[in-house]
Amino acid sequence: MTSPSAAPIRIGIVGHGNLGRGVELAITHNPDLRTVGIFTRRDPAAVQPRIAGTPVHRMDDLAARADQVDVLVLCGGSKDDLPLQSPALAARCNIVDSFDTHAHVPEHFAAVDAAARAAGTTALISAGWDPGLFSIQRVMGEALLPDGASYTFWGKGVSQGHSDALRRVPGVAGAVQYTVPVEAAMQQVRSGTRPELTTRQKHTRECFVVLAPGADRETVRQAIVTMPDYFADYETTVRFIGAEELARDHAAMPHGGFVIRSGDTSDAARHVIEYRLQLGSNPEFTASVLVAYARAVYRLHQMGRHGAHTVLDVAPGLLSPRSAEELRRDYL
Amino acid sequence: MTSPSAAPIRIGIVGHGNLGRGVELAITHNPDLRTVGIFTRRDPAAVQPRIAGTPVHRMDDLAARADQVDVLVLCGGSKDDLPLQSPALAARCNIVDSFDTHAHVPEHFAAVDAAARAAGTTALISAGWDPGLFSIQRVMGEALLPDGASYTFWGKGVSQGHSDALRRVPGVAGAVQYTVPVEAAMQQVRSGTRPELTTRQKHTRECFVVLAPGADRETVRQAIVTMPDYFADYETTVRFIGAEELARDHAAMPHGGFVIRSGDTSDAARHVIEYRLQLGSNPEFTASVLVAYARAVYRLHQMGRHGAHTVLDVAPGLLSPRSAEELRRDYL
């Protein structure tokens, strides 16, 4: 599972939804990485690689091919796939996953850590942007300005959970929901006054809905804006559009957000650290993050650092294909 | 030079200009750190600590007190102090410095590394925000979006070098210069079109000048706006103000800036990562960064990682006083 550092790092992709396709693409932008293949539970013949020529293998073939892979990038879902896949595959290979159920991170970490330590592999869980890059900013912001407050805003971007909720409303034939940060709340936060803001005070919800034949606009609108948990307590707008417009203008999956830390070092000095992501495609960017962390996992493994890690355990320089010397000379 | 992890980390402050005073202040915001004292080349009786009760020692006493210090924070200048002090003190103690002459980082690193390795100490050079936090963003931005372009904007903030240049103009009794990022250039960069921009296309210069008695406004203005290197090629504005206004409104040292990475993962997906600092006091914020990295240096030393490091070698979690477990549970 090691290769000389001059040879490309060999990446296996587990799963081939939007994220797996993004990983295929991301690897093409990184000359020091090479795709070994996609591993799928589907019939390999039914899988269409994003990049022509990417080999597709059955998941069952992974055991036999483990020695051809330096790092596996796991592209399954956090609810059903990763809780089982990550520990099982960490027992065999170095892995990186994008486990994003914040509340269950500790148990997922423990399961992956035990499997990786026993096998002498290196794993990194919860790579991506939140958890991931945003987590780094939350930790660094507090460490750099201990007397302060941190804020996370999401959007503008598509929320899959809220879009799914819209689609379950009777009379809805298709829908997309955008989470939008409230500009006035952001300005308040940037002023450094440390306002107390709930998630709903920080965000509004914009819904684009295609009506089913015969459905009544007002009935559907009311069902949406009064839906508990999802919309009732938010400022929610509903726009009805045609199926063509939905397909044409709302098929992309943009997302992003802000992590803002404001704090004081003395009565006279107030500071604001702001980190912002504007992502044209949530899955493609997340895939790009996974791939950079796959490089770091490979290096951690070479250093003998086994077991589970998170982005908080990874020095920034390990993400770059460049040498530490080059980074000091040209990037510091 | 080690202490049980429950006891506070003992910090020595070398030098007592604005940065050293900021370090005194920053330590008060970090309950896991304690100031052992200020070490000065001046007469200790002439040094006024920022925090009442901070002990002040002669530099010459450092050797005798080295075993009372876990990490020395070096607060001298990059031109004359740190090239000698950092290697000399790394031969005796763990250190962190804010060496900021970008072009000489490799030789400074080599000198400090040799001294620290020989002594079995841990050193971190060039902590601060640029180099420092901005360096992290430049490295991570490129690693996360390899097909892209990076931009650094500085300001709005006081440039000491340009303020000094103003004060050397005949007829100038006092002056402060602000570097201001050009909003239109920033918008261009945020659009993801990857414009080619020079430092002068990205910044304008605002000068606040107090005239000496009898000096002529137009003569002074011309001398400023035509000054080669500093102002001639920039859009420069000069405002004449009174000595009281200069003292009242321009004594603070605000600074900050932006690191922006734009890049594409496919023809359809463009992304922008933006990191912004708005600093009420450049020296106080820089001191706060140095202190967080002093904590990381202490931990690296406990792990047996000797020699020189930069911010690029430090995992984000090491900056926080919280345990890795707590960070995973509450911050990921």
Interface residues (C-beta under 8 A of the other chain):
Chain A: G22 L25 A26 H29 N30 H102 V105 P106 F109 S126 P131 L133 S135 I136 R138 V139 M140 E142 A143 L144 L145 P146 D147 R190 A252 D264 T265 S266 A268 A269 R270 H271 V272 I273 E274 Y275 R276 L277 Q278 L279 G280 S281 E284 F285 A287 S288 V289 A292 R295 T310 V311 L312 D313 V314 A315 P316 G317 L319 S320 P321 A324 E325 L327 R328 R329 Y331 L332
Chain B: G22 L25 A26 H29 N30 H102 V105 P106 F109 S126 P131 L133 S135 I136 R138 V139 M140 E142 A143 L144 L145 P146 D147 R190 A252 D264 T265 S266 A268 A269 R270 H271 V272 I273 E274 Y275 R276 L277 Q278 L279 G280 S281 E284 F285 A287 S288 V289 A292 R295 T310 V311 L312 D313 V314 A315 P316 G317 L319 S320 P321 A324 E325 L327 R328 R329 Y331 L332
